[in-house]
Amino acid sequence: MKVDTNLVIGHLVKTWGEHKQCPMCGHTEWTVSEMIVELREYHQGNLVAGGSVFPSIPITCTNCATSQFVNAILLGLVDAGEEND
């Protein structure tokens, strides 16, 4: 699922401020993914049908590639009930 990155960037500027430093390298330039990805609960490497899924948007430092994730449900981009559809 693609997202409007301008909505995510607007949220980040509002909550992080204009120049959020990467916690690893101190760089202040980030890329925002256009895709929502799923983070799944770990089950010793086994895929569990119906397990917990957290729809997230990756935010990546353009210098060192450290990634952070923003919850797509809390941003209002995915309905909480949609994750199991």
Order of alpha helices (4+ residues) and beta strands (2+ residues): alpha-beta-beta-beta-beta
